[in-house]
Amino acid sequence: MKLVVGLGNPGPTYETTRHNVGFMVLDQFAKKHDLTFKTRKFQSHWLEYKKTLFLKPQTFMNLSGNAVRKAADFYQIEPEDILVIYDDLDLPAGGLRIRKSGGAGGHKGIQSILQHFQTQNIPRMRIGIGKDGTLVEHYVLGPIPKAEHPLYQKAFDMSVIALEAFLEGHSLEVLMNEFQISDAPL
């Protein structure tokens, strides 16, 4: 069993914000495969598909680790079989990077997950949101500007294809090499 986690904040207020790109990728994946998220298991919206649990924690970003840990413990999923999808200020808007491990880089959601598992060896898919001179909290909770929608859509499309490859058993090394967008403009 694998676990794919999209990070975001619950509720319509946050639905189109930069901080919710993890939810957006999972929603696009579910739509493509005609799947529907169910509510309230492991403090999350969830679905199962191809021996994989897809999770959208409803705990708010800073407490994401609570939900992820509950699901991983229930299904006895090891950290290396978890893939977390989240926003990254240090990548340009529409950028995409997949990594085997690493620190939180200031992201409170991934920090919560790393603390709950006591390891940095959790694979992740980072979607670039860029940054500007505004306060980080206001920026990440701001809506994605319409002018940037094509950049994000390209990253979401590639993320869904990468998720499909992940489910087919492709190694993280293959995903890291084949699925990245680094040339998105700042």
N, C-alpha and C positions, 0 to 999 in steps of 0.2 A: 504494500500500500504506500502511495505517495501522498503528499500534502502540498497543495498550491494555495498560497495565501496572497490575496490582494489587499493592500492596506488603504484605508480611507477613514472618513468620519461618517457616522450614520445620519440619515435624515436629509430632507430636500434642501435645507440651507446649504449643505456642503456638496451636493450632487455634482456640480460642474466646476468645482474648484481644482486647482493644481494638486492639492494634497490628496485628491481622490483618484489619481490616475490608476492606482492598483485595482480599485473597484471597476473602473471603466474598462480596463483590459479584460477582466473576468466577465464582465457583462457582454463585451463583444464576443468573447470566446463562446459563452453560453448561447448567445443569439445565433452564431454561425452553426452551432451543433444542435439547435432547437432544444436547449436545456432550460430548466427553470430552477432558480434558487428557491430553496425552502427557508422558512424562518425559524429562528430560535433553537438552535442546537449548538452547544459550546459557546454561548453568547455571540452567535454569529448567524449570518445567512450562509447556507451551505448547499452543496449538491455533490453527488458521487457520479463519476464517469470514468470508465476504463481503469478500475482499481485505483482511482485517485479521488481524494476528498478536496474539493474546492471550497475555500473559506473566505468570507468577507466579515471580519470581526465587527461587531456592533458595540464595542466597548469604548469608542473614541480612540484616537491614534495612540496616545501616551500609555494606554493600558492594553495594547494589542497582544502582548505576550501572554496575558491571562487566558484569552480565548485559544491562542495557538497551542499553548501548553496543554490545555484540557483536551483538545482534539488529538494531539500527538500522543498523549498518555493513553487515551481511550483506545486508539488504534495501534498502539505500540510502534509509532513511526519515529525513526531515528532522525537526528538533525540533518544529516547529509541527504535524506530523502524528502526534505522540505524545500520548496522554492518560494521565496517571498518577492512580491512585485510591489515596488513603491517609487515615489517621486524622489528626484535627486537635484538639489540646487546647483551642484557642481558640474552638471552636464548641461549643455545647451538645450533649449526647448526642442523637444522632438528627438533628442539623443537616446540611445539605447546601449546598455552595457549589461553583460551577464558575467557574474563572478562566483567562484566557489565559496569564498569566505571574505572576511574583512570586518572592520570596525563599523560603528554606527554612523560615523561622519556627521554627528550632530542631529541625526534623524531620530526623533523620540520614539516612533513606532518600532523601528528596527532595534533601537536600544532596549526597549522593553522586552522584545523577543530574545535578544542575546542574553539579557540578564536572567530570564526564566530558564534558559537552557544552559547557561554557564559555559558557552562556547561561541567562538566567532565563525566556526565551520558550518555555517548555514548558507546554502546557495541563495543567490538573489539576482533579480532582474530589475535594474534601475532605469527608470524613464526620466530623461532630462526635462527639467522645467525652467532651467536658466535662473537668473536672478537679476534684480535691479537694485537701486539704492534705497528702496523702501524697507521698512522693518520686516524681518523674515516672516513673522507670524501673519502680518497683513498680506504679504505677497503669496504665501503658500495657500492661504484661505481665500484668495481672490479668484474670480472666475478666469478660465482660460480665454484670452482675447480671441475674437473671431478671426483676426488676421493670422493667428497661430494655429488654428484648427487643422489646416493641411499638414503641418509639421507633426502634430500629435497623432493625427490619423495614420500617417506613415509609420510612426513608432508603434501604434496599437496594432496595425495590420501585421507588422513584422513580429511583434510580441506574440500574437495568436499563432502564427506559424511556428515560432520557437516553442511555444507550449505544446503544440501538436507533436513536434519532434521529441520533446521531453517525454511525452506520454508513450511514444513509440520506442523509447529506450535509448535514444541517442545520448552519448556522454556529455557531461558539462563542458569538456574540452571542445567538442564539436559545436555545441551551442555558443560557446564563447567566441569561437573563430568565425562562425557562419552568420550569426545574428547580432550585429551591432550596427549602430548608426553613430558615427562620430563627426560627420561633416554638416550637421544641422547648424544653421547660423545662430549666433548669439542674439 
